[in-house]
């Protein structure tokens, strides 16, 4: 049987609660089967309360979806762009069901995580396969985009956001202004951890090269779980304390491992990371995540067009 032509784009995201009453059910779903007590979940629930009682993740992802669909339409590609979430509405199984109802048979899958690990790319792909299984094994074929952690437009989007936050000028980055790139920490023993670190180091080095930043480092945030389990280090708060002790009075932080400004950025960086000596006696500046930055959207659009061209070239001999 021949492969059907690509007729849709599927964005696969993490999901987030959109109102206070959804927070605890969302957290229970995220940790399902891991034995995390509600006492701990209620502590995390407070993080959401502290940043407004909801996560902006779904709203920001919808902005990404609409921007990508608009970009594709402007370039003559009239494909629908759908969103499926792993942990909250619109859940992947529901999105797959709607795609089936609409007769969509072959989607380009876009994982809304730039850096590869078992917790990101592998798990997202598994969740899509499970969502199709939940629809009695019926669902569109999914062809995944290639990794894009070092794509020039992704690097440019992050570089522009660092310039916006710092006020620095391209090619004239101050020698005394360090950049701390952060990403979600994972256990060092997790499958794919070396690839995850390598992807992130490539992104950070690429952005630093675009801007001419000499003093930068990759650090980690948002670790959880058993404190005796080794996770990727150093933690951003430890790095900020070290920088303050060394005399730094201004630091720029960018959560390059996240694609939108959701709770783990808004709380862990905008709240926790500010509660230390450097933030109290100096200046801690945070650059925004890429969200729906035009360079990021253009990158996704160009990758989709390239994937469509490969699909058509592959199908041409059979036709």
N, C-alpha and C positions, 0 to 999 in steps of 0.2 A: 504494500500500500504506500503510495507517495505521501510525502510530508505536506500538509496543508500550508499555504502561504501565511506569512505573519500578518495577523489582523488586529493586534492589540498590544498594549504595553502594560505590564503588571509591576507596580511598585510594591515592594515587600518591606514593611516597617515593623517596629516594635510595638507601637501603640501606647496610649496613656489615658488616664481617667480625665474626663471632661467636666466633672462636678464633684463636690465634696463627698457625696454619698457613694461615688464610684471608687474612691481611693482604696479602701480596704479590700473590696472584692477584686479589684485589679491586682493588688499586691499578692493576694492569695493565689490568684491564677498564675502569676509569674513564678512563685516558689512552689507550686503544686508538686507534691511528692518528695520534697526535700526536708520535711520535718521542721520547718522554721516556725517557732511559736508565734502566736498572735501578739504576744507582748513585744517582740522585736518588730513586727509589722506595724504596730501602733506607733513605735518610735519613728519609723520611716514615714508613716502617715503624717506625722507632724511636719516633716520636711515639705510636703505638698501644701499643708496649711500655711506654712511660713512664706510660701511664694505665691499665695493667692487661692489656695484650695482646689487647684486643678493643674493639669499638665498642658502646656501649649503644644505638645508634640503633634497631636492630630491636626490642629489648626495649621501648623507650619508645614506638615506633610501635605495637606490639601493645597496649600499655596505652591508647593513644589509640583504637585500633580497638575494644577491648573496652568502654571507657568510652562511646564514641559509640553502639555497639550497645545497651548497657544503657540509656542515656538515651532512645534512640528507643523501645525496648520499654516503658519506664516511661510514655511519652507515647502509647502505642497504635500505634506504627509498627513493625511486625514485619519489617523489611527486614534481610537479611544484609549485614554490612559486611566487605568483602574488602580485602586489602592486596596491592599489586603494587609491586615495587622496580625501579628502573632498573639497579642495578649488583650486586645480590646477592640471594640467596634470601630471600623468594619472588620470583623474577623475574617481570616483567610477563607475558611470554609464557606462563609456567606458570599464572599466576593467570587469564589469559584462557581458557586451555584448561579449567581447572576450572570456570569460570563457564559455559562452553559445555556442559560435561558436566552441569551442574546446571540447564540450561535457562534461565539468566538472560539476558534479551534487552535490557534497558535500564537502565543504571546512571547514578547521579549521580556524576560525577567530582569528587574533592576533591584538589587539588594541595597537598601538604604543604610549601608555601612561601607566605608571606604577601605577598611583594612581587614585582612582575612584571618580568621581563627575559627575554631570549632564553635565558639559561642556566637559568632557573627555569621559568616557565610555558610558554613556547613549546617548549622541549626536552622537557618532561614530556609535553605533548600529542602531540608527534611520536613519543615512545617508546611511547605507548599505541597510536597508529596503526600503528607498526611491529610491535608485539606481535600485533595483530589480523592484520596481513599474514602474520606468521610462523605463524599458525593458518589458513593457506589463505584468508585474507580473512574468516574467520568470527569474529565476536565481538559482544558487546553494543554497542548504540548507547550513546554516552557524552554526557551533557548536563552541562556543567561549571558549578560554582557561580560566581557573580559574585565579583569581588575583595572582600576583607574586611579589608584592612590598616588601615582606620579604623573598623571596627565597634566600638561602645561596649563590648561584652563582651571583645573582644580587648584594647582599651586598658585595661579594668578588670583583666583577668588580669595584665597586665604591671605595672600600678600596684600591685596587691596584693603582687606578688613583690618589687618595689622597697621597699615598706614593710617586708616581712618581713626583707629583707637588711639594711636600714639601721637599723631600729628607729624610723624617723621616723613621725610621726602625721599623718594626713590633714589638709590645710589648714595644717599647721605645719612645713612642710619647712624645715630650717635653711638660712639664706641662704649659709652658708659650706660647704655640702655639694653639690658639682657632680655631675651625672649624665652619664656618657659612654655613649651608645647606640652599639652596634657592629653591623656587618653585613659579610657577605663582600664584599670588594672585587672588582670586575670591570674589564676594560679599558674605558677611557673611550669607545673607538670601538665597543664592542659594541652591536649592535642592541638598542634598548629601554633603554639606560643612563639617559637622562633620566627615563623613566617609573619605573624602579627607584629612582632617587634621590628623585623626588617622592613615591612611595609611602612610602618610609622616612621622609622628613621629616614627612609627615602623621602617621605612627604615633608618631614621637618627640614631635612637638608635642602630639598628643592625650594621650599619657600624662603629659607634663609639665603640661598644663593640668589633668588630673584631680588631680594631686598638689600643684599650686601650686609647681612647680619653676621658678625663674627662670634658674638657671645650668645649662644643658645644651648638649650638642653631639653631632652625629652624626659618628662616625669609622669607620674601616674596618679590617678584619683579614684575615688568611689569604690575602694575595695570593701569586701564584705565577707561573710562566712567565718569559718573557724580561724581564730587568730594564730593558731599554731601551724596553719597551712601556709607555705611560702607563696607569696604573690609577687608580681613584678614591682620593683622598687627603683628609685626612691619615690616616696609620696610627695605630692606637690607642696604640702604644708611643711614637710621637713626641708625641702629645697628652699622655700621662702624664708624659713628661719635661718638656714645656713647663709643665704644671700644677705639677709639683714645683718647677721653677725660679721660678715665680711665687708660691710659698709655700704651695701646697695641701698639707695633711697628711692629708686623708681624701677619698676619691673612691669613688663607687659606679658600677660598670660593669654594663650589661645588654646581652646579645647579642640585641637585639630582632629582628634579621634571621634568627634561627634559632628553630625551634619545639621543639627538644629539646636537652638537654645532651649532645651527642655529642663526638667527638674534637676537632673544630676549636674547640670552646668549652673543653673540658677541658684541652687542651694549649696552644692559642694564648693563652688568657686566664689559666687557672689555673697555667700554668708560665711561658711566655715573658713575659707581661705583668707578672709579679711580679718579674722579674729587672731591676729598675731602681731608681733612687733613691727614688721615692715609696713603693714597696712596702717597701723596706728601712728607711726612716726614718719612714714614716707608716703609713697603713692603706688598703689596696685591698680593697674589698668587691665581690663579684660577686653579682648577683641571678640566680636560676635562670631558665631559659627556661620557656615556658608548659607544656611537656610535656603532662600530662593534667589540667591545672588545671580545676576545675569550670566556671569562666566560659568558658574556651576551648571545652570540650566542649559546653556549653549553646549557645554561639554557632553551632557547627557543626550541632547538632541543629535549632536554629531556622531556619537557612538551608536545611537539607534539607526541613523542613516547608513553608517558603515555596516552595521549588522544586517540591515535590509538588503544592501548591495550584495553581501556575501550569500545571503539566502537565495536571492534571485540568480546569482551566478551558479550556484550549486544546482538549482532547479532547471537551468537553461538546457543542459544536454538532454535531460529526460523529456523536455517539452519539444 
